[in-house]
Amino acid sequence: MTNDKLKAFGDTIQRLINGENLSRDEAYACFMQVLRNEQPDLQQGAFLAALTSKGETAPEIAGAWQAIQEADTVTATVSVSGPLVENSGTGMDRLKTFNASSAAAIVAAACGVNLARHGARALTSFCGTVDILESVGIDVECDVSLVEQSIASTGLGLFNGMSPKVHPAALGRILSQIRFGSTLNISASLANPARPKLAVRGVYAPDRIALVAEVMRETGYEAAMVVCGQDAISGWFMDELSVCGETHIIEFNDKSGMLTRILMPEETGIALYPFSEIAATGSLALERRRFLRTLSGQGHEACTDFTCLNAGAVLYVAGKAASLREGVVQCRETITKGLAVRKLEEWVAAQNTNPATGLARFRGAMNDADL
């Protein structure tokens, strides 16, 4: 490492501290140095913190995404009938909730939507996507080829965003060492190996919605719903559609521009719930129990409606429902018929290097949940 290269990177950090924005090419070049570990850890951390503190622009996020996609993402090839969708959140939200996005993905898959998920372990939350799904039997450290096969056979698969089998060069190294939200929460979540063209994406604050929607359109998404939910009492936000207050939404597709709206849960036939009924417990064992009981049709009404609202959004974006209200109705029926928990069991068997081990864990978790 030459002193000139250290100084040039340091000068860029100083620009960010001073509130200056980077071009897409500049952001791309800096993130390539971070991903290739070409700067000392202190410089890398300072760069991420300075960019996050300044507030990222769309070109900066797109540059980060491009670097991750080129330097640190294995390409997956998925063959399915119909569109391929993803649903995920950025994290970094103040309200930590029941893992509705993971439950919603399973319900949506049981309704016939193909999903390629891309998630991580908890960084800014209590229980991340990878944590909850691993606890019910999904092999989260498997090869990309097995995830491809799982999506093809069950309509559902998870790429672990912190696994070297998915991002072999750097993301795991970086994310395992930081415990603050950064630009990577947005840009890395977009680096899905399967490159789905449709998505429901939650963000942590309303002022990030238009930004993320712009980046998604720029990076190849054809249709998406970008959301940020709110609790009516505290005024705080979550990276999900909310059953506790309004949800700020931007939608786009290949036939329209950006459509902005605010949704209240009552518009979809869902009651307004206090946040305490969907709040994260901080215990993986308790979260697993709530997760399985919700999918089995024996969960608390608030968690079930929270799941159905977010799953209904997936159906709507995928063209399986004409409206969010219709999507919610379909999802409730799917859970009631036992199809959601059956889909999870199919997924455990499909995305596992050792299906017998995964199914044993699934059945043990079901037993622990009194199911």
N, C-alpha and C positions, 0 to 999 in steps of 0.2 A: 504494500500500500504506500503510494507516494504521498508526500506532504501536500502536493498540489491537489490531489484527488480528495484528501481529507478536508482541505480548506474549501474547495469548491462545494462539497456537500454541506460543510458547515455554513457557508455563505447562503445556501438555499434554505437551511433551517432558520437562519437569521431573517431572511426575507419573509418566511412564514410567521415568525414571531412579530415582525413589523406589520403583519396583516396583508401582505402581498399575495396574490394568487399565482399559481403556476399554470402553464399551458398543459395540454394533454401530453405532448411530447416530453416536457420537463418532468411531469409526474411519472410518466412511464419510465424514463431513464432513472429516476431516483428509486422507484420501487424495484426495478431490475437490480440495482445495487444492493437493496435490502434483501431481496429474495436470494441473491447469489452470495450473501454474507460478505460483501466486499467492503463494508464499513464496520467499525467497531460497534459493539452492542450499545454503548452509550449514545453514539450518533444515530443508530437505528431507532432507539427508543425516543430520543429527542425529536427526530423527524416525525414519527407517528404522533407524538403528543402535540407538537407544534401545529401540524396540519389539522388534527382533530379540534384543537383549541380555537384555531382561526375559523374553522367551519369550511367544509369541503365544497368545492364547486363541481358541477357536472363534468367538466373536462378533467379535473383531478381524479375523480372517482373512476371515470372511463379509462384514464391512463393506468391507474392501479389495477383495474380489472384486466386490461390488455396484458400487463406484465405477468399477472398471475396465470392467465389463460395460456400464454406462450411459454413461460418458464417453469410452471409448477402445477400443471393440470393434465392428468392422463385423459385421453380422448376415449369416450365410451360410444359404442354403436348400439342403439336400441331399436328393435323391430317390433312395432305394435300396430294394431288396427285402430285408427283414430288419432286424435291429437295427443301429445305428451305435455303434461302440466307439472308445475312444481308449486309448492306452497311453503313459505318460510318467513322468518322474521329476522330483523337485524339485531335483536337484543338491545341492550343499553337503555331500555325503558325503565321508568321509575316503579311501575306497578308490576310485580312479579306474580304470575298467574299459574293456575293449572295448565298443563301442557296441551292446550287446545289444538295447536297446529298439527301435532303428531296424531292425536285422536281424530282430527278432521280429515287428515290424509287417508286414514284407514277407512273411515266411513265413506269418503268420496270414492275410493277404490272399490268398495263394496257396491257402490251405485253404478259402477262401470267406467269410471275415469281412470286413465293411465297416468301414474305419477312417478316422476323421478325426483326423489328428495335429495337435498344436499344440506347437511346439518353438522353440528359440532357438540362437544361436551359443554357443560355450563361454564361460561366465562363471566358473564355479568348477571346470571340468574342462579337459582338454586338447583335446577334440574333441567339440563339441556336435552335436545332431541336424542342425541346419541346415548345419553345416560338412561333415559326412560325406556328406549327401545331395546337397549342391551339387557336391561333388567327383566324384560318379558321374553327374551330368547332370541332376538335378532342378532346375527353375527355381524357386528359393526366393524370388524377388522378384516373382512374377507376381501378377496381380489375383486377388481372392477368387473371382470368377466362374470362372476357369480351374481353381482348386482344386475348386470345386463340380462342374464337369464331369468332372474327373479321378476324383473319388470315385464319381460316377454310372457312369462307363464302366469303371473298373478296380477299384473297391472300395478305393481308397487315395488319400489326398491329405494335403498338409502345409501348414498355416497357419504362416507365419513370425512368431513372437511378437515379433520386433524390427523388423518391416516396417511402415512407415507406411500401407501398403495394408491391413493387418490391424488394427493399433492406431494410428490416425492422429494422435492427440493427444500421447501422452506416453511410452509404454513404451520405445520405441526411444531417446528422449532420455535417459531415466533409466538404463536398463540399460547403455547404451553408456558411461556415465560412472562406473559403480561396478564394483569387482572383489571384492565380498564378497557372501556369501549374505544374503538378507533375506526379509522377509515376502512380497515380490513373487515369490520363487521358488515359493511355494506358491499364493498368490492369483492371480497372473497365469497360472500354468499351468492353472488351473481356468477361465480366461476363453476357452474354445474357441469360436470364432465359430459352429460348427455345433451347439453344445450337445448333444453325444451324451449318452445316458442310462446307458451302460454304460462301465466303465473298469477298467483295471489301472494303479495308480499306485504308484510307488516313492517312499519317503521316506528321509531321511538318518539317522534315529535311531529306535529302537523307541518312545521316549516321544512321538514325533510321530504314530504310526500311528492311535491312537484319535482324536486331535484332528483329523487330516485326514479320517478316515472320517466323523466327526460333521459337519464342514463340508460334505463332499460330499453327504451325505444332506440337509442343510439347504438346499443350493443346487440340488437337483433331480435328483441321480443316483438311478436306480432300483436299480441293482446294481453292486457294485464289489468289487475285491480290492485292499486297501492293504497294501503289503509293505515290509519292510526286511531285507535279507540281511546275513549276517555271515561273516567269515573266522574259522574255528575256531582258527587259530594266533595271529593278532594280536589277535583280539577286536574289530577295527574293522568298520565298517558300510558298506553300499552301498545305493543306491536301486534295487535290482533283486532278483529272486529269486536266491539264491546257490547255486553249485555247489561252494563252498569251506567250507560250514558250514551252520548252520541259517538258516531264514528265518522271521521273525516276521510273522504274517498276521492281518488282520481282514477278514472278508467280510461283506457285507450284501446283501440283495435286498428286493423289495417284499413278500415273504412271511415274512421272518424278521427277528430282531434282529441285533445285532452278534455274529458268531461268531469267536472267537479261537483260533488254533492255531499250533503251531510245526512247520515242515516240514523234514525232512532230504532231501537230493537222492536218497538211496538209495530213498526211498519212491516215487519216480517212475521208478525204473529207471536212474538216473544215478549214476555213480561220484562220489566225492569227489575234487576236484582241488586242488592247491596254488594259491594266489591268483596266483602269478607267471605261470601259464599263461593267465590272462584279464586281466592288468593292462594298462592303457593304455601305449602305447609313447612317447607324447609327440610322435609324428610323424604328420602327416596322411597322408602318402604310405604309410607302413606300415599305418596304420589302414584306409585305403582298400583296400589289398591284402588284409588279413585279412578285411575285410568282404565283399569280392567272392568270395574263395575259400571262405569259410564258406557263403555263399548258393549257390555253385556245387557244393557237396558235396566240395570239396577242401581244406577248412580243417582246422586242428588240432582234435582231438576235443573238447578242453575248450571252445573257442569255439563249436563246433557244439552241444554239449550245453547250454551257457549260453544260447544263442539258443533252442534248442528248449524249454527249461524256461520261459523267459519268454513264448515264443509259445504254448506249451501253456496257460499261464494265461489268455491272451486267448481261446483257443478255449473254455476252461472257462467263463469269465464270459459269453461270447456264446452259450453253449448248444450249441456244436458238438462238445463232448466231455463225457462224463459224469464225468470225473475228470482231474486233472492228469496222471496216468500215461498215460491214453488220449490226451490232448492232445499229450504228448511223442512218442508213437508216430506219430501223424498227421503231426506236423511233421518228424520224421526222414524219413518216407516222401516227403513233399513235396519236401524238399531233394534226396534221392537221385534222384527222378524228373526233376530239373532244372526243376521248376515255380517255385521261389522266384526264381532268377535271371531266368527268363522273365517273371515278374510285375514284377520291377524294371525290365526293359527296356520293358514295356508302360507302366509308370508314367512313365518318363522321356519316352516319346513323348506321353503324355497331359497331363502337367503341364509344359508348355513353350510359351512364346510362339513359339519357333522350334524345332520338334521336330528338325529336321535337325542343328542345333547341339548340342542336348542328346544326341542319339543318337551323334554323333561323339565327344563327351566320354565317354559311356558306353563306347563301343567302344575308345577310347584307354585308358581306365582298365582295362578287361578285358585288353587287350594288356599293359599294364604289370604286371598281376597274373599274367601267364603263363597266361591262360585263352583 
